[in-house]
Amino acid sequence: MDIEDIRRRVSASLDPSRRSEFGQFFTPSDIASYMAGLFTPTTRAVRLLDAGAGVGCLLHAAASMMTVERVDAWEIDGSLVDPLASTLADIGAPFEIHHSDFILDARDLVASGVTFDRVILNPPYRKVSNSSPHRKAVEELGVRTVNLYTAFVAAALLAMREGGEIVAIVPRSFLNGLYHRPFRKFMLSIASLDAIHVFNSRRSAFSDDAVLQENVIVKLTRGNCQGDVSVSSCDDGRFIDVSSFSAPFDSVVVPGDPNAFIRIPSSSNPAPDAVSLFALGIEVSTGPIVEFRVRSSAVEREDGILVVTPKHLSPAGFSHPSALAKINHLARDPSVAKHVWPAGDYVVVKRISSKESKRRLLAYHLRREDFSDGDVAFENHLNVFHSGKSGLAPAVAARLCDYLNSDIADLEFRSISGSTQVNATDLRAMSYPGSISPGCL
């Protein structure tokens, strides 16, 4: 059976609107084979699950590498049941296709006591609203999620036996961010994180479908003692240039991190004097001015409060006023005054970078003399490094800005976040050279 040919033909025939509704992006055979190869070899026959099976690409790859006792495949799209059945028949093991919604079936499945030895997944990606039946179904399992893909992984974990393994290709977004914190804590509480594979290009995983979502492959083991994590990467979806190394778990999830961010470390060791931003006595916050809310307070007079937005920042540095900015100054009225900080030396980082930008971190050192009016208001598309909403020592701000614009800092940020957004929470999670400290002046 040429599973890759089937995948391409069926994928091309899908209704685009239904494809978007179900989040249907079938896994290419090279990726399916790599994922299947991450399972621990076993001589025991296994019960195999795919909770969003499509045409069976992942199941076919997994079954080629292990003895299968039985296959269970969930697929909600009725148009895929026949090609899926053909794929499963080719495997040669007993199988059952559940033509229903895996998440809505999960509570009864877990309650039934049926468990699986191996799970392989490419779950749908779609936000879960507060009123969604999927949100209620997952919460009944004791898990909070904000996206279908984490709901699928959570439910699959609960349906696995102790020692069972799951390999999934999922968006990288769950590794960091506050919205995914409950899911990360749940996942790490019941399973070990054994492996993370990164695609160095956003176009690698699902290039046929023009998907730019940054994806990772993860391997988890239910109830296993946590050990080192295998970290690997490649430049394309053919896996001809895979590089890998073993990372201590505490370099992946920093001990005591209340957010349980999952980092993707580089093979190089961190600087020996690395400390937290808190240890440096420096804070970082999102700029408090929301542009559309203060437009009525905008003034042309240069005796107003100076406003800093990304439009005032360019490779040439800080320039104010700017014809590109919607607001350059604000009236000195009470609704604005509470968001005004005193003039001083600040470091600002743009919150948004382009998808294919060479750098994620774009930092600027703003100096006291830049604010001739004596105070400043920062717009919320900027992250601002400060000390108690006041400026930093000039030498500290200079060293901090130099570090944030370094390749080392950009690499560490990318180890934390795959998003094009640079959030204050992620900047707080980074480590910084101790030499930035005011005590090193």
Summary of the structure (lengths in Angstrom):
residues: 441
radius of gyration: 25.0
end to end distance: 68.6
largest distance: 79.4
contacts: 1441
relative contact order: 0.09
helix: 34%
strand: 26%
